[in-house]
Amino acid sequence: MQAVFEIQEMSQDWKPPFKKNRSTKTLSVSEGDSFEPLRDGNHLFTLKGIHGNRVLLAYNRLYTLKGYEHPTERQIWLEMNEGKSFSSLWDENGITKTIYLRDLKALGGSEATQLASEESAQ
């Protein structure tokens, strides 16, 4: 089984002129795979499992799940078409990534495959 995720990223400069960059990409990921590489060589997300129409995601400690104070577990359940936002305040720019579960499909393969990518700057 594979899960199709849409990841929206917004990056904003910490210093003037406070430029915002936005990008959106779609990834197809198999169970057990890590995806969305970080600058330290690790990955932001790991797909732990697919259960019915939801998935269990683990996320990197360098990002904070928005709307929750000091979560004890770094795993979340993500339902179909539900979005969760994560922020990193320790990079050179402020970064927020929002992940959506868009589809589940029965396909082979063990690597995360980028299906489409689209970028825009504001």
N, C-alpha and C positions, 0 to 999 in steps of 0.2 A: 504494500500500500504506500502511496505517496500523498503528501499534503501539499496543496498549492497555497503559498502565502504571498500577500502583497505587503511590502515594507515601504512606508513613506518616511523620508528623512528630512528634517529641517535643521539647518546649521546657521547660527548667527554669530557674527564677530563680537568679541568682548570689548573692542575699542572702535572709535569712530572710523568709518561712517556707518557702522552697525549693519552691514550688508547681510541679507538673508539669502540662503541657497536652499532650494527644495528639490528633491528627487524622489522618484517612485520606481520600484522594480518589483517584478513578480518572479518567485522562485518555486520550483518543484523539489521537494525534499523527502527523502526516505526515512523511515524510523531509524533512530540511532545516529543520524548524521548531524554534524554541527554546521552552522551557516552564519552568514553576516560577519566577515572577518573584521577584527579590530586592529588598531595600529601596533599593539603589543604582540601580535601573532596568534592570539587566541580568537575564539569566536563568541559573538554575543548570545546566540541561541543554540540549543541542542533539542532536537525533536525526540523526546523520551518515549512517546507512544501515541497510537491512534486508537481511540475507543468510541465506536459509534460515529456520531457527527461532531466530536470534539477531540482535541489533542492536548497532550501534556507537554509543556515546554519548560526547559530549564534555561535560566539566563545568567549572564556573567555578573560578578560582584561589582564591576566598574560602572554598571548602570543601575539606576533606581527606578522602581516601578512607581509611576506617578499616581498620586491619590492614596498611597498606603505608607504609613510611617513604619520604618524599620521592620520590614517583613523578616520573619525568622527562616522561612524557606525560600529558596530562589527558584521555585517552580510554580507555574500557573496553569490552570485549565483555560483553554481558548475555544469558544464555541464558534460555529459557522457564522461568518460575516460579523463577528464581534472584534472590536479593536482594543488593544492595550498599548499604552504609551510608556516609554522608558526614556529617562534623561541621563546624560553624562555631563556633570559640571566640572570635571577634572581635565578636560581636553583643552586644547588651545582655543577652541570655540565652544559655545554652548550647543549641544546636540540633543535633539529629541527624535526618537524613532518610534513610529506607531506601526504595529504589526496586526494584520487581519488574516484570518483563515478564510480563503475564498472557495476551496474545492478539495475533495478527497477523491483519489482515483486509484484503481488497482493496476499498477505498472511495475515493471522490474527496474533494476538499477540501484546503485548504492551511493551515488554522489549527488550532491545538490547541483541542479542544473538551472542556469538562468534562462528564463523563457523570454523575457522582454525587459527593456530598461528605457526609462524616459527621464530626462533631466530638464530642469528649468531654473533660472536664476531670477531673483527679484531684487 
